[in-house]
């Protein structure tokens, strides 16, 4: 597997470098069109690149978790989730247990972040905990653990921050030109060949500034899509139960809920694109992920196996021999591995899962609990300042503990 991981890193690093080049080209045209000096534009682009690279490396995980409104939990908050993460940490060979976060949102989804396996985190939504059973949840966590192990999360963080920088710089330049700023307008009015040259530079610069964010986003999407297949294959290997992830993807994709905190920059981080599209299906070129139906079909076509070789065979069959996920050298010596049976543990009902998740979210949002003598249960928000509360059922005045 290490050969494929290395190949993916080389390709992804090239794409990140391509995004950096886009940033510098935008800086060049901004220097010409806005500042009157291409060198000044390049210097600004260089400063932005250095600052954003450092921010992405050291604070990227905090930024993504904050944008997603994720809250850190401990083992006592959700023992089953912690046990699953620990199991997959051992199965994947990660050196350190990732931190675990919950996003209070009914849309089922999950993502991983962090600059390396020693500084990583996994975030899942409350909707995911409510909808998935243990085997399905294990498949999702295994998928995210693969992203951490393969260092996908670092490249995705840096690419996301770089794409944001390109969009911001391009937007500033466009607004400046739209509002009539810059020196290019005055220069382009000069006569002769110099004026024509300035006009050409103006047109080319504006066109590139408009197209650069689109190109950056396509590069970002390309990095994401290439890695989802490998993460699915690794998840099948770690869990030895491909159906768990297949069923999870099916449930997540069928949910009508839209993740409120997701945006264009964070969308590729999630296991399934959280930005629901209406109408006609988007093309693969502009999609953050491979088609869900295809990912599910490949996992369910592994013929009772769970190894990387089994996944590669299913992938080639799905694409009728057109393309590979892993080179032949990476599969040398790999033997088929029989998938295990579904977990035999007694699963909590959907109602119990919903109640457990709801109680967890009340706690994380600092709500306090109170039970009336008649059995009525209250969830009291932290902003509620009164010292007592009247039960609507029996009329008893209840004193709120600690007030």
Secondary structure by P-SEA (a helix, b strand, c coil): caaaaaaaaaaaaaaaaaaaaaaaaaaaaaaacccccaaaaaaaaaaaaaaaaaaaaccaaaaaaaaabbbbbcccccaaaaaaaaaaaaaaccccccbbbbbccccccccccccccccbbbbbcaaaaacccaaaaaaaaaaaaaaaaaaaaaaaaaaaaaaaaaaaaaaaaaaaaaacccaaaaaaacccaaaaaaaaaaaaaaaaaaaaaaaaaaaaaaaaaacaaaaaaaaaaaaccaaaaaaaaaaaaacccccccccccccccccccccccccccccccccccccaaaaaaaaaaccccccaaaaaaaaaaaaccccccccccccccccbbbbbcccccccccaaaaaaaaaaaaaaaabbbbbbcccccccccccccccccccccccbbbbbcccc
